Amino acid sequence: MAVIAGAGSGKTRVLTRRIAYRIATGDADARHTLALTFTREAAGELRRRLIRLGLRDHVDAGTFHAVLLRILTRRWTDTGRRTKTIVNDQRRLLRGAVDEVGRGRSGAGVETAKREIDWALARGLTPQHYLAAARRAGRRPPGGLDSVTGVFEAYTAAKRNKGLMDFDDVLAEVLAEARRDTEFADVLRWRFRHVLVDEAQDLNPIQHRVIDLLRAGRNDLFVVGDPAQAVYGFNGADPDVLGEVEQHFSGIEVVRLPVNHRCTPQVVACGSHVLDAGGQPATIRSARDDGPAVRVEVGDDEVAEAAAVSRHIASLDVSLVRSGQIAVLARTNAQLAPFEQALRDAGVSVRRSATGTGSPLQVAVREAAMLTSPAALRAWAHDTLEDIDALDTASATVNDLERRRAVASRARSSDSNAKRAQPHHSQLTAARATLALIEAERRVAGALLEFLRDQPRSNGAEFRQWVATTNPFDDRSTDGVELLSFHASKGREWHTVFATGVETSLVPHKSATTVAEKAEEARLLYVACTRATDSLTITRAQRRGGYERKPSPFIADLDVSEAPTMAPPTRLRPIDPVGALRARLFEWRADAAQRARSVPDQLLSERDLSAIAAAMPTTAAEIDAATAIGMITATRLAADIVPLVVAEHDA
């Protein structure tokens, strides 16, 4: 079955409930169910939703790379072969290959080589087959195909000599193992009998081959996706595969869901306009009541654009910031720096994903090591991994840290109020340091516990591979405005969204020169716009980098409001009671998780917890409306949550 559904129509909800229903009715076995997606964040959301649906049996849910790397690592161990390591700095290795091939001559640069090699690996091509395939595809990279081929060969040799591999090498190696050993292929198909794929519009050729391998002889396949959100063409994804799914998967049943339940009609109309302008008619409609009109703001330059956005955000309800319901999106990560600075100058907390700083676990360990003894931290991690019986101890540690975090959070809130009353704030500084230490320790402890619960018989090497492909911290604190690229926003949603830099040279990006590439740029802006549930503002600059810019052709003739000139305060209003309620909810969650012998995040995510604190619901229906946990779970938790909300409201 294929579910073709637009943005906000409930694709992931359909997929997770199908898994839960089939397992509950005995139509599928959890141990043989595989749910695949494309990002760490999406994989984490799949796992959390399955837990909230009451599913306690383990279901393999992860990215293609994470799942297949685990299989491949075990395969190497079983056959006595050396385990390879994933390349953690592809550009550095490519730079060496470019220098080796170039030797002073002009040729393909690092970025060109990366783009072409990624294109080749997404198709399972070796350096020997790249040249002919690239010529057939009409590719004309700067520096020439011969230069790229030379870099590809040098890069492949460097990986082989160092015992390294790319993520896409993982898929190619599993397929090669299956071709060489039919028994291994049969075992894979026996292991994964029920296959489900989220965001199927992003499947590239090698991922398609993996799906074909797993479904051969059974066809127990369920895919969901939206061709209008296909934004990974550079990696080989083809939106026509899902749009013409009947031709690619013989005998498949197709269900179409044309209704958006997430966004207001105004937001949906804006997204549809963008797709139409990109030559892709949209048929989706909104099921919600009317909301505010979409706004378009224009700044004199990029600095003025960022200042206007920060002033606008500073004037909004502070609970939206504290519950993580505001996002600033840009076509490239480089555009986000002025917004980060302007928001910080305005006193608005900011969250931005770290780049170029190592794996998520390495970042968390560094944070913890700066605040506590690195030797003690390493000893705790080693003991936990070596002793399988440490599961209960690790769980208790996480819950204890959760309670300490709530206490420290309340202390910080109390000291913040004291600071406004008098100038001395040494206590506030101490409270913040304590909270930072607890948060860093909690993240590392939680990651180790999640790994041990998922793979209790694994070792340190497999833990490192797991960290490389699974972000154990994707449910971090929600406090602050999120800054992301359009691509990184995919699969997410916020109450208020600012889509910035929507102007020529950026949207569509200047690198998009073909009709297909420009159509993908329209889909990318559609994705960014439809991340907003209620409020969408599109911004641009008249001049950027000293050069004049014009509005993006995708928003030409867009019916928008005549937004008044913004002149809100430059600082946020004082902290409201939401912080105190969040702290009490953290304490309750830690205690409840310990009683259930579970991890706090599995009981209730931080995003949902923060949404409850912001909405202050007093009924199960209001809890359901504020979160993504569903009415059944909301009813079950209401008996504990509502008294906390009422007590805070009365206080």
N, C-alpha and C positions, 0 to 999 in steps of 0.2 A: 504494500500500500504506500502511496505517496500523498502527503498533505501539502498542497500548494496554498500558501497563506501569506497575506501581507503583514506589514509591520503592526505590532500591537494586537494581533489576532489570537494570540495564545498558543503559538506553535510549541514552545517548550512545555507548557502546561499539558497540551495534548499528548506529547511524547512521554512525559513522566507518569501521567495517569494511565496511559496504555500499559506501561511496564507494570505498575502496581496492580492494575485490574487483571492482567493476564496471570500474574503470579498468584494473586488472591484466589482466582478461580481454578488454578491448577492447569491452565492452558500453556504456561511457560514455567521454566525452572530458573530461579534467581541465579543459581550457580553457573548457568549456561547462557546468561543474558549479557549482551554487550551493547552499551550506549556510547556512541562516538560523537565527538564534536571537535572544534578547531582551536579553542583558546583555553588557557588554564582557568580563566574566570568563568567561562561557560561550563566547563567540566565541574568546577566547584559548585556552581548553581544547580546543576543536574543532581549531584550527590545530596545537596541540602534539601532539595525539593522531595527527593525520594524518601529521605528520613522523615520529613514533616508529614508525608502521606502515611507514615506508620510502618514503612518497609524496614524490617530489621535484618533480613537476609542480605548477604553481600551481593551487590550487582557491580560488575565491572563498568565503570563510567569514567571516561577520560578522553584525552586527545588521541588522535591516531598515533602520534609519536610516543606518548607516554605508555600506552597499552602495548604497542609493538616492541618498544625498547625493553620492557619488562620480559616479554616473551623471548626476545632475542638474547638478552642477558642470561636467562635460564637455559636457553638452548646451548649457548657457548659453554656454560658450566657443565651441563650434562654430557657434552661431547669432548670435554677436556681442552677447550680452546681458550686462548687469552681474551679477556674482556676488553673491548675497545671503549674509549672515552669520547663523549660528545665534545665537539669543538666549542670552547667557551668564548673565543674571540676570533670569529671568522675573518673579519677585516684584517687583523694583524697577520694571519696566515696568508691571506690573499695578497697583502702588500709584499710579502717576501716572494711570492710567485710572480707578481708583476715586475718586481725589480730583477728577478732572475731572468725572465724572458726579455724584458726591455733592454737592459744593459745600455742605457743612454739613448736608445732609439724611441721614437714616438710609437705609441701603441695603446692598447686598451688600459684604462685606468682602473683603480680598485672598484669604484662604484659600477662602472660598466661591466667589469668582469663578474662582480657579484650578481648583478641583474641577469646576465646571460647564464651563469652557472646555476643560479636558482631555477631559471626557466628550464634548463636541461635536466636537473635533478628531479624536478616536478614531473618529468616525463620518463624518468628512469634511464636517461641517456648517459652513456659513458663518453669520455673525451673522443674516442674513436668514432662514435656515431653522431656527435654533436654537429660537426661541420655540415654534413649532408642534410640533416634535419633542419638546421637553421637556414640553409639555402632554400630548401623547399618551402619554409614558412615565410620567406622574404625578409628575414631579419638583417638589419644593417647597423650593427653597433659601431659607435665611434672607435677608431683604431683598427677596424676590420675584423672579419671572422677568423682569419688565420692567427692574428694576435691573441684573440680570445681563446682559441683552441690551444695555443701554446700555454697560456696561463692556466687553463683548465687542467692540462696534463701535469704541469708543475704543481698545482694545488693538490691534485689527486695523489701524486707521488709523495708530497709532504705529509698528507694525512696518513698514508700507508706506512711511511717510515716512523711516524710518531705514535702509531696505534690510535688514531683519531678517526672520527666519522661525523658527518653532518646529520641533522635530523632526517632529511630526506633519504640519506643513505640507509637509515634504519628500515624504511619501508621497502627499498629496493633489495636489501639483504634478506628480509623475511620472504619476499617473493622468490628470490633466488634459491633460498633454502627449500621452499615448497616445491620448486621445479626439480631440484636435485633429489629430494627425498619425499616420495609420495606418501609415506607413512606419516611424516611430519605434517604434511598438508591435511591428511585425514584427521589427525589429532586436533589441529586447529579448528576444523569444521565441527568436530565432536565437542570441543571445548566451548565454542561460540555458536550455539544453535539458533539463537534469536538475536538478530542484529538490527540495531536502530541507529539512525544517523540524523543528528540535528544540523541545521544550517547547510543542508545538502547542496545548495546552490554554489557552495565554495569548494566542492570536490574538484581536485585536479586529476590529470590522467593516472598518476601512480596510485592515488587514493582510490580511484575507480577500480583499478586492478585488484587492490586489496579487498574491496567489497565483493568483486566477482569471485575471488578465491574463497571467501568465507561463505557465500550463499550458494555455491555450486552444489547441485543435487538436492537442495532443500528450498531455497527461495523464501525463507522466513525473514523477510526484509521490510522495514518500515522507515521511510525517510520523510523529513519535514523540511521545508525551506521556502524561500521567496526569491524568484529570479530578479526582482527589483532591488534586492540587497546584495547582489553579486558584485563584490568590490575587490576581488583578489585575482583579476585577470593577469597581473604581472607574474603570478605564481601558477598560471595555467588553468585557473577556474574558468568555466564557460557557462554563462547563464542559460544558454539554449538547452543544455543537458537536462535541467529541471523543467524548463518551459516546454520541452518536447519529450517529457519523461517516458511516455508510452512507447516511443521509438527506441529508447535506450534500455528499458527493462520490460521485456515481453510479458504480457499478461498482467501487468500491474494495475491495481485499482487506484483511481485518482479522486481525491476529495479536495474541493476548493473552499477556502474560508475567506470571503471578501470583506469581512467586517473588522474594523479596528476598534477594540474595546479600551485601548490605553489612552489615546490622544483625543483632544477636543476636535470638533469639525474644522476649526480654524487651522490647527496644526496639520491635520490630514489634507486639507485643501492646499496648503502651502507645499507639502511634500508632493502632492499630485501635480501641481504646477511645475515644480522642478523636473519631474520625470517627463512631463509633456514637452517642456522646453528642450529636453535632451533626446527627443524623438522616441519616447517610450510611454505610450498611453497607459494611464493608471486607472484601475477599476475599484480600488478600495474605498470604503466609506466609513464614517465614524458612527458609533452607536451611543456616543455621549452627548450630553447637553452642550449648548454653546459655551464657549469660554472667551477670554479676551482676544482681541485681534492681534495678529502677528505684527510686530514692530520692526522697522528698519531704521537703524541709526548710522549716521555718517560722521566720521571724524576727519579733521584736517590731515592728520597723519597717524601712524601706528601708535604713537604715544598718546595722542588725543583720544583715539579709539579705546585704548586700554583704560584711560582715566575715566571716560564716560561709563564704561562697563562697570568699573569698580565703584563709582558713585551710585550707579543704579543698584548694584547688589547691596551696598551699605545701607540703602534706604528700605530694603525689604525686611520682612519678618525674620528676626534673628533665628527663630526655630528652624527655618529652611536651611540655614547654614549649618546649624548644629546637627541636624538630622541628615546631612549630606544630600540635600535635594536640589542643589544648584550645580550646574556644570558650565564651564567655558570650553568650547571646542574650536579647534583650528585645523586647517588642512595639513600643516606641518608642525612638528614639535618646536621648531625654531621660533615660530610665531608666538609661543606661549610665554616667553620670558617677560615681555613688557606687562602682560596681564598679571603675572605672579608678583612682580614688583609693585604694581599699582594697587593690587589688593592688599598686600602686606602693609603698604604705606597708609591704606585706609583703615587698618585695624581688622581686616577680615582674614580669618584663618584659611589656609590653602592646603590642599592635598594634591601631590603630583607624583606619579610613578617615577621611581629612580631608574635612570638609564646609565649603562656603562659602569655599574658599580658591583657587578657580580650577581650571583643567583640570589633569589629572595632570602634563602636561609643564610647565605654569607652576610647579607646586609643586616639581618636580625642579630646574628652572632656578633658582628662588629659593634652594633648598638649596645648589646648586653655587655660585651667585653669592656667597653669604655666606662661602664658604670659599676661593674663588679669584677671579681677575680676571674680572669680568663682560665686559669688552671682549674679552679673549682667548677666552672661551667663545663669545661671539657671532660672533667672527671664524672660529672653528673650525666652528661650525654653518653659517655662510654659505658658506664654502669647500666644505664637504662637499655642501651642497645644490646649489651651482652647478656642481660638477665631478662628472659621472657616473662618471668614472674613479676617483673617490675611494672606491669601494666596498671595494676591497682594503685601502686605508689605514684606512678606518673599521672594517673587520673586525679588522685588526691592533690598532687602538687599543682596541677592546672587549676583545680577548683579553689585551692587555698590562695593562689596568686590572684584569682578572679575576685575573691572577697577583699584581699588587701588592696587591689586596684580600686574597688568601689570606695573603700574607706579613704584612700589617698585622694580620690576624685572629689569626695565630699570635703576633705580638708582644703583642697585647692579652691573649691567653690566658696567655702567659708572665708578663706584668706583673701579671695578676690573681693568679697564684700567689705572686708576689713580694710583692704588697700584703698578702696574708694573713700573710706571714712578718714584715713590718716596716711601719711606719706611713707611709713616704715613698712617694708614688705619682705623682710628676711624670711619670715615664715612661709610666704607665698613661694619664694625661690626654693626653699627646702621641700615644700609639698610637691612642686613641679618635678624636682629631681627624683623624689621617691616614686612618683607616678611613672616617670620615664623608665626607671629601673624595673619596676614591676611589669610594665608593658613589654619591655624587651625580653625579660625572662619568660613571661607568659607566652609570647609568640614562639620562642624556641621550644619550650616545653610542649606547647600544643602541637607543633609540627612533628616532634618525635612521637608523641602519643598517637597522632593520626596515622603515622607510618606503621607503628607497631600494631595498631588495630587492623589496618588494611593488609599488612604482610607480616604476620607474627613470626614467621620462620626465616626472615631475611637477614642479611648481614650489612655491615657498614658500606661495602661497595654498592650494594643495591640501594641503600639509603641515598647515597650520593646521586645515583642515576634517577631515583624518584624525585629528588629535589630539582634536578635539571629539567624535568618535564612537568612537574606539578607544583603550582604555587600554593604553599600551605598557609599563606597570609593574605589570601584574596578577600577575606572578610574582616579587614582591619577597621579601625575606628572610623566612624562616619563623619566626625566633626570637621567641617571645612568645605570650601568650594573645590570641586574637582577640576583639574586642568588636564585635558586629553586631546589627542589628535582625533580627527574624524574616524579613522580606522579603529583606534582603540576604544571608541565609544560604542562600537557595534555590540548588540546584545544587551545594552544597558538602558536605563531610563532615569529621568529626573523630572521633578515638578517644573523647574525653570531651567531653560537652556539658552545660552548665548552662542550662536553660530557665527564665528568671527572671520574677518578677512575674505568675505564673499565678494571677490572682485577679480578682474582680469589678471592673468598670470598665476593666480593661486587657485581659482575655481572657475573653469577647469585649470588644472595645473599646467604650466608652460611645457612640461614634458609630454603632455597628451597631444599627440599630433594626428592620430588617425581617428576615423569616425568611431571605431569601437572603443578607443581609449577615452574619447570625449563623452561617449555614452556612459562609460563606467564612472567618470567624474560626476555626472549628473546623479547616478545611483548613490555615489558616496555622499553627496550633499543631501539627498533624500534620507539616507540613514541618519545623518547628523540632525536634520530637522525633526525627524520622527522620534528622537530620543526624548523630546519634551512631552510631558503628559498634559500640561495646562498652559504654560507660558513660554513663548518662543520669541526671541529677539535676534534679528540678523544684523550684523554690523560689518562695516567696511571702512577703508581709509581712502581719502581722495589722493593722497600721495604716500608712497611707501618706499623707504630707502632713497628718497629724493626724486622718485619717478612718479609721474601721474598715473593714476589707476582709474578704471571705469567699473561700473557695476557688472557683476557676473551676468552673462547672457541667460543664466538659469533663473534669475529673479527679475528679469525684465517684465514689465507690465504686471508684476505681482500686486494683488489687491491687499494693501496693508493700511494700518492706522497712521494717521498723522500724529506721531508721537511728540508731545511737548518737550521743550528743552528741560533737561534734568538738572536740578540743583539741590540734591539731597545732602545731608551732612556728610562730612569726610570721615567720621568715626562711627563704629557700631554703637547701638544703644546698649545700656547695661545688661548684664547677664540675667536671663529670666529663670524661673524655677525648673526648666527642663533638665538642667544639669543635675540637680538634686534628685529628681525622679529617675533619671538614667542610672545614677549611682545605686539607688535602692533596687532598681530592676537588675543591675549587675549582681548585687548580693543575692537576690532571690534566685537568679539563674544559676549561680555557682552552687547554692545549696540544693536546688532541684536536680541539677545535673549529677551531683555527688550521690544523691539518693537513688537516682536512676542508673548509676554506674556508667555515666555517659560523659561526653565532652560538651562544655557549655554551648559552643557554636552549633552543635547538632540539635540542641533543644530549641534554641531561638537565635537567629543570626543577629549580629550587631546592628545591621541595617534595619531589621524589623524591630529590634529593641529600641533603637533611636527613634524610629517612626512612631512607636507607641508613646514614648516620652513626649514627642512633639504634639501628637494628636490628643493625648490624655483621654482615651476612650473609657467609657463606663459600662459598655455592654459588649457581648461577644461579637455582635454584628459590627460594631464600631472598630473592634480589634481587627476583624477580617477586612474591613474597608481600608484600614491604615497599613496593612501588611500584605505579604504574599503567602501567608501560612495556610490559608483556607479556613472555611467555616468550622470544620470538624475539630481541627487543632485549636482554633480560636475559642471554641466552646469549652474545650478541655482545660485551657490555660486561664480562662477568664476568672475562675474562682480565686486564683492566686493574684492575677494582675490587677483586676478592678479594685480590690481593697487598697493596694498600694497607690493607685491613681487617686482614689477618693481621699485618702489620708493626705497626700501631697496637695491636693486641691484645697482641702479644708485648712491646711497649714498656711 
